[in-house]
Amino acid sequence: MGSTDSGGAAIAGVVDRPRLFRILDSSLLRVCVVQGPSGSGKTTLLRSWVLQPDGREQTLWVSLGRGFTTRDAFWRHVASSAMRHGDLSKDAAARAGEELSLAGDPVRIASRLLADVGPVVVILDAYEHLADLTPVIDADLARLLGAVPDLRVMITTRGRTDLVDLDLPGGGMVRVITLAELALTTDEIAALVAAQTGIEDERLALSVGDATRGFPLTVRAVVLALAQLGRIPRVDSMEWDAVVAARLESLLPDPVAVQFVTDTSVPPYVDLELAQQLSGHPAPQELLDMLERNGFGRWIPYARNRPVFQYAETIRDTFRARAQDDPDRFRRSCTTTALWLLGNEEVVDQALRFAVDGEDYALAGRVVVSLVISNPDSYITDRFLPVLEKVPEASLGEHPMLAFGLGLALMANPLRRLEAPRVFQIAVDSASRPAYIEPSIDAFSHTSMRAVSRRLAGDWRASSEACLEILPLVDALPPAVLANASEHVGTILRQLSFSIWQGGSIEQALATANRSVALCSRPAPRNYSLVYAAAISAFAGDTIAAEAIVSSIDGNAWPPEMRGTSMNGLGLLAEAYVSLDRHDFERAAAILRDTRAYMRTNEYWPLITTAWVIAKHGLGQAHAEAERVTRELSGATPPPGVGNNVATEQLHAVLANAWMASGDHRAARSLLEVQPENSPHLAAARVAWLLGAGRDGEALQQTRPLLGLPGHTVRSRAETQTAGAVAALRQGEPEMAWSWLNSAAVAWETSGPRMHVALLDPRDRRLLWEFAGERGSAALRRYLDIPLSSATSVRRAPASLTPRETVVLTALAEHDGIREVAEALYVSPHTVKTQLQSIYRKLGVSSRHSALAVAREFGLIGR
């Protein structure tokens, strides 16, 4: 495609430009920005330079189209281009794309891939299409140039880029080739005229230059008009004015060529196959070569030994607008383009846009399936929102995957997330089941999508029940089909596990997550399933298993930057639970701080907020967090993820505990009253509330039926047993307390749940501690033993002591008995006894030893 018939030029119909090539060849040049409007010859210059026969660095050509809205989409497009060119293996490109979709740092990934390549030039053509993303990519490229000394970057753009002001290390040069430099000189115009018309006339070249100011596209139009005329008109004649005014698109040879350009201007670029499909022309090669000679566009690299033809932007805009004058033909062209992109592009984002523009919603649904399965970030991005909201609502019901995709995009948009449930309900109600992959896989996929959509529409319990009914479909899949679609099925099972978990079937949820892990063979998706399994385990109280699962995550498959994104939100939740059960509240809070950036739109909100409230409670900040979170729950716009699910029930339980710790039992009761009475995740909080209200008998009476509720986890059972043991001791039932407390201790030893011990009222914990001592149980003492830092921070004193009572209590810590205290304070033993009775009543204890222990925990006296 790069053969020459114009005096040895690298591209047919184009003059080489040695004066500009010398700039590009300079070994000092690290960044070159070729800047000018459409038609100024930016792409032609770099393409001609690349095709020069002299040896130079490896070159990666990246053609940019409209529609890049995210950083990772840009870099995945670069990786896809490198793979097609053969500069990057398919496995390496897939891994790079996977890391990028998991919020990997593109600079680190690109630096690693370029480390062993040697000198390389990356050409980014049509950089202006990045639009608002330009500053972000500018910053990435600046870092990359600093990290890879052998890298050079060349850009064509109609817009502005901060790279022109880049200060490169090591004295590298940044150069801008301006519109004035791109203008053809008289000598270059003369060479072009001679090549195209056979006329050698310096005065003609001067006249053309004066008339066009050397603007390449206009020069091309004038030269082409002269070639068609076959002679030189008088410069001051009307005929000359007509030649100068000729527009390139008006100089196509015949209506066939006009229709061909109209059809092939719809996609961003065409290869021979796509050009023929779009136009029906039997010999697209000849037409495209003619168009290149006449300046309509250029053959640019696409894949190894397979270029594509790209029109000059002005030409494409003109003819694409003309194509839309025939709506039916335009829609067919868009659909054909979408199919080509789906089959040839690794990054299929553009295929979705063309499928929707072509109103082929079945094809658009196929693209959404591909996006959701191949890119986990599809669940957390709104980048497809502008495309998907073009789909008529009536068509969403016919193509439920589009409703599902639109719902995800709306949910990820902070300003529009409240619109998402209604759209997900469209997917739930749809009876349509389009074919995508294979009948049995499609049946599983459609049913699963509707079940998950129920959750995202707000009906958590119905979603969980539907997901449980779907699981047998996996067992019914033929082994060969399951093997071929294992990644697809594993990805869906991951989502099913979350719905099942939130419906309260914890064991089935964990089993489903573990099956997802087994089916996901690629490391990154497998990691993503592992964090689901870890979070479910931690929630249930098995933090020992959760910690083991987290440690099995393949760090090489997940970039370090991914840790702080919502993709790892459940992984951080699992890590926080491990710290909470070790009573390391400060570390738990530090872990959870990484989640704050995405909580506004994420359905993990109640889960992570629960862990956050527990951590702040443990750090002595229960009241402030209880106020903040309760206010959010009662706001006009509920936080994401709140509903009839176990996460919301657990959140209300920990908020009730936080309010009780700050002395507001009325607020705690209000939170408990609005939640289901049969929830095992609220059982311990209900017992604690009765104990705090002084209703010890009711607390004991309620414990047994609460422990009998179905759906208890190791954690919820241990919490309830521990609270019930307090009630039993207060009511004089030591054997019942012994049984419950031992069961809770065994749960801690085997699985790890123990955060609730640190959050007990210090008087109740002291009561349990003394009971364990009376029974001589070292195991119970270990279970109830907590760090001093935790003991002093979780609750405030139940009542304030008078200054005199504080003096008496301090003296009691320093002396062995009442008589010694009385002598030290110069008062009678009777006075000391009276004051101690008041102190014991305020602290809720009945012995000197307990009074001193509780006072130290509350910080009322020194240690």
C-alpha positions in Angstrom: 0.0 0.0 0.0 3.0 2.3 0.4 4.3 1.9 -3.2 5.3 5.2 -4.8 4.7 6.7 -8.2 5.6 10.3 -7.3 9.3 10.7 -7.6 10.4 8.2 -5.1 8.0 9.4 -2.4 7.1 6.9 0.4 3.4 7.3 -0.2 1.7 7.4 -3.6 0.6 10.9 -4.6 2.5 12.5 -1.7 5.8 14.4 -1.7 8.4 13.4 0.9 9.4 16.2 3.3 13.1 15.8 4.2 13.2 19.2 6.0 10.6 17.8 8.5 12.0 14.3 8.5 15.3 15.7 9.8 13.4 16.9 12.9 11.8 13.6 13.4 15.1 11.7 13.0 16.9 13.6 15.7 18.1 11.4 18.4 17.5 14.2 20.9 13.8 14.4 20.1 11.8 12.6 22.8 8.4 14.2 22.2 7.1 15.6 18.9 3.7 17.2 18.7 2.5 17.7 15.1 -0.3 20.3 15.6 -2.7 21.7 13.1 -6.3 21.6 11.8 -7.8 18.7 9.8 -6.3 18.6 6.3 -2.9 20.1 7.4 -1.0 16.9 6.6 -0.2 15.7 10.2 -0.9 12.0 9.7 0.6 12.1 6.2 3.8 13.5 7.5 4.3 10.8 10.2 3.2 8.0 7.9 5.6 9.1 5.2 8.4 9.3 7.8 7.6 5.8 9.1 7.8 4.4 5.6 11.3 5.8 4.9 13.7 3.0 4.0 16.3 4.1 6.6 16.5 1.9 9.7 15.0 3.3 12.8 13.4 2.3 16.1 10.4 0.0 16.3 7.2 2.0 15.7 3.8 1.5 17.3 1.0 3.3 15.5 -2.1 3.9 17.6 -5.1 5.5 15.8 -7.5 7.2 18.2 -11.2 7.6 17.6 -14.0 9.4 19.4 -15.5 8.0 22.6 -12.5 7.6 25.0 -13.9 8.5 28.4 -11.7 6.6 30.8 -8.0 6.2 31.3 -8.0 2.5 31.3 -10.0 2.4 28.0 -7.3 4.5 26.3 -4.5 2.3 27.6 -6.3 -1.0 26.8 -6.6 0.4 23.2 -2.9 1.0 23.1 -2.3 -2.6 24.3 -4.7 -3.9 21.8 -2.9 -2.0 19.0 0.5 -3.4 20.2 -0.9 -6.9 20.1 -2.3 -6.5 16.5 1.0 -5.1 15.4 2.8 -8.0 16.8 4.8 -5.9 19.3 3.0 -7.6 22.2 2.0 -11.2 22.5 -1.7 -12.0 22.9 -1.1 -13.2 26.5 0.8 -10.1 27.4 -1.8 -7.8 25.9 -4.6 -9.8 27.7 -2.8 -9.5 31.0 -2.2 -5.8 30.5 -5.8 -5.2 29.6 -6.9 -7.2 32.7 -4.6 -5.3 35.0 -5.9 -2.0 33.5 -9.5 -3.0 34.0 -8.6 -3.7 37.7 -7.3 -0.1 38.1 -3.7 -0.9 37.4 -1.2 1.9 37.0 -0.8 2.1 33.2 2.7 3.7 33.5 3.9 0.8 35.6 2.4 -1.7 33.3 3.7 0.0 30.1 7.2 0.4 31.7 7.3 -3.3 32.4 6.3 -4.2 28.9 8.7 -1.8 27.3 11.7 -2.8 29.5 13.1 -5.3 27.1 11.9 -3.9 23.8 14.7 -1.5 23.1 14.2 1.9 21.4 10.6 2.4 20.4 8.4 5.2 18.9 4.8 5.4 19.9 2.7 7.4 17.5 -0.7 8.6 18.8 -2.8 9.8 15.8 -5.7 12.1 16.4 -4.9 12.8 20.0 -7.6 15.5 20.1 -10.2 12.7 20.4 -9.2 12.2 24.0 -11.0 15.5 24.8 -11.4 15.9 28.5 -9.2 12.9 29.1 -6.2 14.7 27.6 -4.7 16.1 30.8 -4.8 12.6 32.4 -3.1 10.9 29.5 -0.6 13.8 29.2 0.4 13.1 32.8 0.7 9.3 32.2 2.9 9.9 29.1 5.1 12.3 31.0 5.7 9.7 33.7 6.2 7.0 31.1 8.8 9.0 29.2 10.7 9.5 32.5 10.6 5.8 33.3 11.6 4.5 29.8 14.6 6.3 28.4 14.5 4.6 25.0 10.9 5.7 24.4 9.9 8.5 22.0 6.3 9.8 21.6 4.9 11.5 18.6 1.4 13.0 18.5 -0.8 14.4 15.8 -3.5 16.7 17.2 -5.9 19.5 16.4 -6.0 20.5 20.0 -3.9 21.5 23.0 -1.6 19.2 25.0 0.5 19.9 28.1 3.2 17.7 26.6 4.5 20.8 24.6 5.7 22.2 28.0 7.2 19.0 29.3 10.6 19.3 31.0 12.2 15.9 30.3 15.1 14.5 32.3 18.4 14.0 30.7 18.1 16.9 28.3 15.5 15.3 26.0 13.9 17.6 23.5 10.2 18.4 23.0 9.4 19.8 19.6 6.1 21.2 18.1 5.7 21.1 14.3 3.3 23.9 13.7 0.8 24.6 10.9 3.3 27.0 9.4 5.9 24.2 9.1 3.3 21.8 7.8 2.5 24.2 4.9 3.9 22.9 1.6 6.8 25.0 0.3 7.0 26.2 -3.3 9.4 23.4 -4.1 7.2 20.8 -2.5 4.2 22.1 -4.4 6.2 22.0 -7.6 7.1 18.4 -7.0 3.5 17.5 -6.3 2.2 19.3 -9.4 4.8 17.5 -11.5 4.0 14.1 -10.1 0.2 14.6 -10.5 -0.1 16.5 -13.7 3.3 16.1 -15.5 3.6 19.9 -15.6 6.8 21.4 -14.4 6.3 25.1 -13.9 7.8 27.0 -11.0 5.4 30.0 -11.6 2.5 27.7 -11.3 3.8 26.3 -8.0 4.2 29.9 -6.8 0.6 30.7 -7.8 -0.8 27.6 -6.1 1.2 28.4 -3.0 -0.1 32.0 -2.9 -3.7 30.9 -3.5 -3.6 28.1 -0.9 -1.0 29.4 1.5 0.5 25.9 1.2 -2.3 24.3 3.2 -1.9 20.6 2.2 -5.5 19.6 1.7 -6.3 22.7 -0.3 -3.2 22.2 -2.4 -4.3 18.7 -3.1 -7.7 19.9 -4.3 -6.1 22.5 -6.6 -3.5 20.0 -8.0 -6.3 17.4 -8.6 -8.4 20.0 -10.4 -5.4 20.9 -12.6 -4.9 17.2 -13.4 -8.5 16.8 -14.4 -8.3 20.0 -16.5 -5.1 18.9 -18.2 -3.7 22.4 -18.7 -2.8 25.6 -16.8 -5.5 28.3 -16.9 -4.5 32.0 -16.8 -3.9 32.9 -13.1 -6.2 35.9 -13.1 -9.0 34.2 -15.0 -12.4 33.0 -13.7 -11.2 29.5 -14.7 -8.3 29.8 -12.3 -10.6 31.0 -9.5 -12.8 27.9 -10.1 -9.7 25.6 -9.8 -8.6 27.3 -6.6 -12.1 27.1 -5.1 -12.4 23.4 -5.9 -13.2 21.2 -2.8 -11.5 17.8 -2.7 -14.7 15.9 -2.2 -16.2 17.5 -5.3 -13.3 16.1 -7.5 -14.2 12.4 -7.1 -14.2 10.9 -10.6 -17.8 9.5 -10.7 -20.9 8.8 -8.6 -19.6 5.3 -7.8 -16.6 6.8 -6.0 -18.8 9.3 -4.2 -21.1 6.5 -2.9 -18.0 4.4 -2.0 -16.5 7.2 0.1 -19.9 7.9 1.7 -20.3 4.3 2.8 -16.7 3.8 4.0 -16.7 7.0 6.0 -19.1 5.6 8.6 -16.5 3.5 10.6 -13.3 5.1 12.0 -11.2 3.2 9.4 -11.7 0.3 7.0 -9.8 -2.7 5.7 -10.5 -4.2 2.3 -13.0 -6.7 3.8 -15.0 -4.0 5.6 -14.8 -1.6 2.7 -16.3 -4.3 0.4 -19.0 -5.2 2.9 -20.0 -1.6 3.4 -20.0 -0.5 -0.3 -20.6 -3.7 -2.2 -17.8 -2.6 -4.6 -15.9 -5.5 -6.1 -12.5 -3.8 -6.2 -12.1 -1.7 -3.1 -8.3 -1.9 -3.3 -8.1 0.2 -6.5 -10.5 2.8 -5.2 -8.7 3.2 -1.9 -5.4 3.5 -3.6 -6.8 6.2 -5.8 -8.2 8.0 -2.8 -4.8 7.9 -1.1 -3.1 9.3 -4.3 -5.7 12.1 -4.3 -5.2 13.0 -0.7 -8.5 11.7 0.8 -6.8 9.7 3.4 -3.9 7.3 4.3 -3.2 3.7 4.8 -2.1 3.4 8.4 -0.9 0.4 10.4 -3.5 -1.7 12.1 -2.3 -5.3 12.4 1.0 -6.9 11.1 0.9 -6.9 7.3 -2.7 -5.6 7.5 -3.2 -1.8 7.2 -6.5 0.0 7.3 -7.5 3.1 5.4 -8.3 6.2 7.4 -9.9 9.3 5.8 -8.7 12.8 6.6 -11.0 14.0 9.4 -12.6 16.8 7.3 -13.4 14.2 4.5 -14.8 11.7 7.0 -17.0 14.3 8.7 -18.3 15.6 5.4 -19.2 12.2 4.0 -20.4 10.6 7.2 -22.9 13.5 7.5 -23.9 12.7 3.9 -24.3 9.0 4.8 -26.9 9.9 7.5 -29.1 11.4 4.8 -30.0 7.8 3.9 -31.1 6.5 7.4 -31.6 2.8 6.4 -28.3 2.5 4.6 -26.5 4.4 7.5 -28.0 2.0 10.0 -26.9 -1.0 8.0 -23.4 0.5 7.7 -23.2 1.0 11.5 -24.3 -2.6 12.2 -21.7 -3.9 9.7 -19.1 -1.8 11.4 -20.1 -3.0 14.8 -19.7 -6.6 13.7 -16.3 -5.9 12.2 -15.1 -4.2 15.4 -16.5 -7.0 17.5 -14.5 -9.5 15.5 -11.3 -7.5 15.2 -10.9 -5.3 18.2 -9.8 -6.5 21.6 -11.4 -3.5 23.2 -15.0 -3.6 22.0 -16.3 -0.4 23.5 -16.7 1.2 20.0 -18.7 -1.8 18.8 -21.4 -1.0 21.3 -21.7 2.6 20.0 -22.0 1.5 16.4 -24.5 -1.3 17.2 -26.7 1.2 19.0 -26.3 3.8 16.2 -27.3 1.0 13.8 -30.3 0.2 16.0 -29.3 -3.4 16.0 -30.1 -3.9 19.6 -29.6 -7.7 19.5 -26.0 -7.1 18.5 -25.7 -4.4 21.1 -26.8 -7.0 23.7 -24.1 -9.3 22.5 -21.5 -6.6 23.0 -22.8 -5.8 26.6 -22.5 -9.6 27.4 -18.9 -9.4 26.2 -18.1 -6.3 28.2 -19.7 -7.6 31.4 -17.9 -10.9 31.3 -14.5 -9.6 30.1 -14.3 -6.4 32.2 -15.2 -6.6 35.9 -15.1 -2.8 36.0 -18.3 -2.8 33.8 -20.2 -3.1 37.1 -18.6 0.1 38.5 -18.3 2.5 35.5 -20.8 4.9 33.9 -18.7 5.2 30.7 -21.4 3.4 28.6 -24.2 5.6 29.9 -24.2 8.0 26.9 -24.5 5.2 24.4 -27.0 2.9 26.3 -29.4 5.7 27.1 -30.0 6.2 23.3 -31.8 2.8 23.3 -35.6 3.3 23.3 -37.2 2.0 26.4 -39.4 -0.3 24.5 -36.3 -2.0 23.1 -34.9 -2.5 26.6 -37.6 -5.0 27.3 -36.9 -6.8 24.1 -33.2 -6.9 24.8 -32.9 -7.2 28.6 -29.1 -7.3 28.6 -29.2 -3.7 27.4 -31.5 -2.8 30.3 -29.0 -4.6 32.6 -26.1 -2.7 31.2 -27.9 0.7 31.3 -28.9 -0.1 35.0 -25.2 -0.7 35.8 -24.1 2.5 34.2 -26.8 4.5 36.0 -26.0 2.9 39.3 -22.3 4.0 38.9 -23.3 7.6 38.3 -23.6 9.5 41.6 -26.2 11.9 40.1 -28.4 9.3 38.5 -28.1 6.1 40.6 -31.7 6.5 41.8 -32.9 5.9 38.2 -31.2 2.5 38.1 -33.8 0.3 40.0 -36.6 1.1 37.5 -34.3 0.1 34.6 -33.3 -3.1 36.4 -36.9 -3.9 36.9 -37.3 -3.8 33.1 -34.7 -6.5 32.8 -36.5 -8.5 35.5 -39.9 -8.3 33.8 -38.6 -9.0 30.3 -39.7 -12.4 28.8 -37.2 -12.1 25.9 -34.3 -14.5 25.8 -32.0 -13.6 22.9 -29.3 -16.1 21.8 -25.7 -15.1 22.6 -23.4 -18.0 23.2 -24.9 -21.5 23.5 -28.4 -22.6 24.4 -27.7 -24.0 27.9 -25.2 -21.2 28.7 -27.7 -18.6 27.4 -30.5 -20.0 29.6 -28.2 -19.9 32.7 -27.1 -16.4 31.8 -30.5 -14.9 31.2 -32.0 -16.4 34.4 -29.0 -15.3 36.4 -29.2 -11.8 35.0 -32.8 -11.4 36.0 -32.1 -12.8 39.5 -29.2 -10.3 40.0 -31.4 -7.5 38.5 -33.9 -8.2 41.3 -31.2 -7.4 43.8 -30.1 -4.3 41.9 -33.8 -3.2 41.7 -34.0 -3.4 45.5 -35.7 -6.7 46.1 -32.9 -8.5 47.9 -34.8 -11.5 49.3 -36.5 -12.3 46.0 -33.1 -12.1 44.3 -31.5 -14.5 46.8 -34.3 -17.0 46.4 -34.1 -16.8 42.6 -30.3 -17.3 42.7 -30.7 -20.4 44.9 -33.1 -21.8 42.3 -30.5 -21.2 39.5 -27.6 -23.1 41.1 -28.8 -26.5 39.8 -28.6 -25.2 36.3 -24.8 -25.2 36.6 -24.8 -28.9 37.5 -27.0 -29.6 34.5 -24.5 -28.0 32.0 -22.7 -30.5 29.8 -19.1 -30.9 31.0 -17.7 -29.8 27.6 -19.9 -26.7 27.5 -19.0 -25.8 31.1 -15.3 -26.2 30.3 -15.5 -23.9 27.4 -17.5 -21.3 29.3 -15.9 -21.7 32.7 -14.8 -18.1 33.0 -18.3 -16.9 32.0 -20.1 -19.1 34.4 -17.6 -18.3 37.2 -18.2 -14.6 36.7 -21.9 -15.0 37.0 -21.6 -17.3 40.1 -19.7 -14.5 41.8 -22.7 -12.2 41.5 -25.1 -14.9 42.5 -23.0 -15.5 45.7 -23.5 -11.9 46.7 -27.3 -12.0 46.3 -27.5 -15.3 48.2 -25.3 -13.9 51.0 -27.5 -10.8 51.3 -30.6 -13.0 51.4 -29.2 -14.7 54.5 -28.2 -18.1 53.1 -24.6 -17.7 54.2 -23.4 -21.3 53.7 -24.8 -21.5 50.2 -23.3 -18.1 49.4 -19.9 -19.3 50.4 -20.2 -22.5 48.5 -21.2 -20.5 45.4 -18.3 -18.1 45.8 -15.9 -21.0 46.2 -17.3 -22.6 43.0 -16.7 -19.3 41.2 -13.1 -19.4 42.4 -12.7 -22.9 41.0 -14.2 -22.1 37.6 -12.2 -18.8 37.0 -9.0 -20.1 35.5 -7.4 -16.6 34.8 -5.6 -15.2 37.9 -7.3 -11.8 38.0 -10.9 -13.0 37.8 -10.0 -15.8 40.3 -8.7 -13.1 42.7 -11.9 -11.2 42.3 -13.9 -14.3 43.3 -11.5 -15.0 46.2 -12.3 -11.6 47.8 -16.0 -12.5 47.7 -15.3 -15.8 49.5 -13.1 -14.0 52.0 -15.7 -11.4 52.8 -18.5 -13.9 53.2 -16.2 -16.0 55.5 -15.3 -13.0 57.6 -18.9 -11.8 57.9 -19.9 -15.2 59.1 -17.3 -15.2 61.7 -14.6 -17.4 60.2 -11.8 -14.8 60.1 -9.2 -17.6 60.3 -10.5 -18.9 56.9 -10.9 -15.3 55.6 -7.3 -14.5 56.4 -6.1 -17.7 54.6 -8.2 -16.9 51.5 -6.8 -13.3 51.4 -3.3 -14.7 51.6 -4.0 -16.9 48.6 -4.7 -14.0 46.3 -2.2 -13.8 43.4 -0.4 -10.5 43.9 1.2 -10.7 40.5 -2.2 -10.8 38.8 -3.5 -7.7 40.6 -1.6 -4.4 40.4 -0.9 -2.6 43.7 -3.2 0.3 42.8 -6.1 -2.1 42.7 -6.1 -2.5 46.5 -7.8 0.9 47.1 -10.5 0.5 44.4 -14.0 -0.9 44.7 -12.9 -4.0 42.9 -11.1 -5.0 46.2 -13.7 -3.5 48.5 -14.8 -6.9 49.8 -11.1 -7.9 50.2 -10.6 -4.8 52.5 -13.7 -5.7 54.4 -12.3 -9.2 55.1 -9.0 -7.7 56.2 -10.8 -5.3 58.5 -12.8 -8.1 60.1 -9.5 -9.9 60.9 -8.2 -6.8 62.7 -11.5 -6.2 64.5 -11.6 -9.8 65.8 -8.0 -9.2 67.1 -9.2 -6.0 68.7 -6.9 -3.9 66.6 -9.5 -1.2 65.9 -7.0 1.4 64.7 -5.7 -0.9 62.0 -9.2 -1.8 60.9 -10.1 1.9 60.5 -6.9 2.4 58.5 -7.8 -0.4 56.2 -11.3 0.9 55.6 -10.2 4.4 54.9 -9.3 3.2 51.4 -13.0 2.5 50.7 -14.3 6.0 51.3 -13.8 7.2 47.7 -16.4 4.9 46.1 -18.9 4.4 48.9 -21.4 6.9 47.4 -22.4 4.6 44.5 -21.4 1.1 45.8 -23.8 -1.6 47.1 -21.1 -2.6 49.6 -22.0 0.6 51.6 -23.9 -1.1 54.5 -21.2 -3.9 54.8 -18.2 -1.5 54.9 -20.1 1.1 57.0 -20.8 -1.6 59.6 -17.1 -2.5 59.9 -16.3 1.2 60.0 -18.7 1.9 62.9 -17.3 -1.1 64.9 -13.8 0.2 64.4 -14.7 3.7 65.5 -16.7 2.3 68.4 -13.6 0.4 69.5 -11.6 3.6 69.3 -14.0 5.4 71.6 -15.8 7.3 68.9 -19.1 5.4 69.0 -21.4 8.4 69.5 -20.1 10.5 66.6 -20.3 7.6 64.2 -23.8 6.6 65.4 -25.1 10.1 64.8 -23.5 10.4 61.3 -24.6 7.0 60.0 -28.1 7.2 61.5 -28.5 10.5 59.9 -27.5 9.1 56.5 -29.9 6.2 56.9 -32.8 8.5 57.6 -32.1 10.9 54.8 -34.3 11.5 51.8 -31.9 9.5 49.5 -31.0 6.2 51.1 -27.4 5.1 50.7 -26.7 2.4 48.1 -27.1 -1.3 49.2 -29.6 -0.5 52.0 -32.7 -2.7 52.0 -34.2 -5.9 53.1 -30.8 -7.7 53.4 -28.5 -9.0 56.1 -26.0 -6.2 55.6 -28.6 -3.6 56.6 -29.7 -5.8 59.6 -26.2 -6.1 60.8 -25.6 -2.3 60.4 -28.6 -1.6 62.5 -27.3 -3.9 65.2 -23.9 -2.3 65.4 -25.5 1.2 65.4 -27.8 0.2 68.3 -24.7 -1.0 70.2 -22.9 2.3 69.4 -25.9 4.3 70.7 -26.1 2.2 73.9 -22.4 2.8 74.4 -23.0 6.5 74.4 -25.9 6.1 76.8 -28.8 6.7 74.3 -31.0 3.6 74.7 -34.0 5.3 73.0 -32.1 5.8 69.8 -30.9 2.2 70.0 -34.5 0.9 70.4 -35.6 3.0 67.4 -33.1 1.3 65.2 -33.9 -2.2 66.4 -37.7 -1.7 66.1 -37.6 -1.1 62.3 -35.8 -4.3 61.6 -37.3 -7.9 61.4 -37.7 -9.6 64.7 -36.5 -12.9 63.3 -33.1 -11.8 62.1 -30.3 -13.7 63.8 -27.9 -10.8 63.0 -29.9 -8.5 65.4 -30.2 -11.1 68.2 -27.2 -10.1 70.3 -28.1 -6.4 70.0 -31.7 -7.1 71.2 -30.4 -9.0 74.3 -27.9 -6.2 75.0 -30.6 -3.6 74.8 -32.8 -5.5 77.3 -29.7 -5.7 79.6 -29.0 -2.0 79.2 -32.6 -1.2 80.1 -32.3 -3.3 83.3 -34.7 -5.9 82.0 -32.4 -8.8 82.9 -35.2 -11.4 83.1 -36.5 -10.6 79.7 -33.0 -10.7 78.3 -32.5 -14.2 79.6 -36.0 -15.3 78.5 -35.4 -14.0 75.0 -31.9 -15.5 74.5 -32.9 -19.0 74.0 -35.5 -18.4 71.2 -33.2 -15.9 69.6 -30.4 -18.5 69.5 -33.0 -20.9 67.8 -33.6 -18.6 64.9 -32.6 -20.1 61.5 -29.7 -18.5 59.6 -27.3 -17.9 62.5 -23.6 -17.6 61.6 -20.7 -18.5 63.8 -20.4 -14.8 64.6 -24.0 -14.0 65.3 -24.4 -17.1 67.5 -21.2 -16.4 69.5 -22.3 -12.7 70.1 -25.8 -13.8 71.2 -24.4 -16.6 73.5 -22.0 -14.1 75.2 -24.8 -11.5 75.8 -27.0 -14.3 77.0 -24.4 -15.5 79.5 -24.4 -12.0 81.0 -28.2 -12.2 81.4 -27.9 -15.7 82.9 -25.4 -14.6 85.5 -27.5 -11.6 86.4 -30.4 -13.9 86.9 -28.6 -16.5 89.0 -28.3 -19.1 86.2 -24.6 -20.0 86.3 -24.9 -23.3 84.5 -26.7 -21.7 81.5 -24.1 -19.0 81.4 -21.3 -21.7 81.6 -22.8 -23.5 78.6 -23.3 -20.5 76.4 -20.0 -18.9 77.3 -18.1 -22.1 76.6 -19.8 -22.4 73.2 -18.8 -18.9 72.3 -15.2 -19.5 73.4 -15.0 -22.6 71.3 -16.2 -20.6 68.3 -13.5 -18.1 68.9 -10.8 -20.8 69.1 -11.9 -22.6 66.0 -13.0 -19.6 63.8 -11.9 -16.4 65.4 -15.0 -14.1 66.1 -14.3 -12.1 69.2 -14.7 -8.3 68.4 -18.0 -8.3 70.5 -16.1 -9.1 73.7 -14.3 -5.7 73.5 -17.6 -3.9 72.9 -19.3 -5.3 76.0 -20.2 -3.0 78.8 -17.1 -3.2 81.1 -19.3 -4.2 84.0 -20.7 -7.1 82.1 -17.2 -8.2 80.9 -16.0 -8.0 84.5 -18.9 -10.1 85.5 -18.0 -12.8 82.9 -14.3 -12.5 83.8 -14.9 -13.2 87.5 -17.2 -16.0 86.6 -14.5 -17.6 84.5 -12.1 -17.2 87.4 -14.5 -18.9 89.8 -14.8 -21.8 87.4 -11.1 -22.0 87.0 -11.4 -21.9 83.2 -8.2 -20.6 81.5 -10.0 -21.0 78.1 -12.7 -18.6 79.1 -10.2 -16.2 80.5 -8.4 -16.2 77.2 -11.6 -15.6 75.3 -12.5 -12.6 77.6 -9.1 -11.1 77.9 -8.7 -8.0 75.8 -6.0 -5.3 75.3 -6.1 -2.4 77.8 -6.4 0.0 74.9 -9.6 -1.6 73.9 -11.0 -1.9 77.4 -10.8 1.8 78.0 -12.2 3.1 74.8 -15.4 1.3 73.9 -17.8 2.8 76.5 -18.1 5.9 78.6 -18.7 5.7 82.4 -22.3 4.9 83.2 -22.5 7.7 85.8 -20.1 10.4 87.0 -18.6 10.1 90.4 -18.4 13.1 92.8 -15.0 14.5 93.5 -15.1 12.9 97.0 -16.1 9.5 95.6 -13.2 9.7 93.2 -10.9 10.3 96.2 -12.4 7.4 98.1 -12.0 5.1 95.1 -8.4 6.2 94.6 -7.6 5.5 98.2 -9.3 2.1 97.9 -6.8 1.2 95.2 -3.9 2.2 97.5 -5.0 0.5 100.7 -6.1 -3.0 101.6 -9.4 -2.3 103.4 -12.1 0.1 104.6 -10.3 0.8 107.9 -7.1 1.7 106.2 -9.0 4.0 103.7 -10.8 5.7 106.6 -7.5 6.3 108.5 -5.9 7.7 105.3 -8.8 10.1 104.7 -9.4 11.0 108.4 -13.0 9.9 108.3 -15.0 7.1 109.9 -15.2 3.6 108.4 -19.0 4.1 108.3 -18.6 7.1 106.0 -16.3 5.2 103.7 -18.8 2.3 103.6 -21.6 4.7 102.6 -19.6 6.3 99.9 -18.5 2.9 98.6 -22.1 1.8 98.3 -22.8 4.8 96.1 -19.8 4.1 94.0 -20.7 0.4 93.6 -24.2 1.4 92.6 -23.0 3.9 90.0 -20.5 1.4 88.5 -22.9 -1.5 88.6 -20.6 -3.8 90.7 -20.8 -5.5 94.0 -17.1 -5.9 95.1 -14.0 -3.9 95.8 -12.1 -5.8 93.1 -14.8 -5.3 90.4 -15.1 -1.6 91.3 -11.4 -1.0 90.8 -11.3 -3.0 87.6 -14.3 -1.1 86.0 -13.0 2.3 87.2 -9.7 1.6 85.6 -11.4 0.6 82.3 -13.4 3.8 82.4 -10.3 5.9 83.2 -11.8 7.1 86.4 -8.6 6.3 88.3 -5.1 5.6 87.3 -3.8 2.1 86.5 
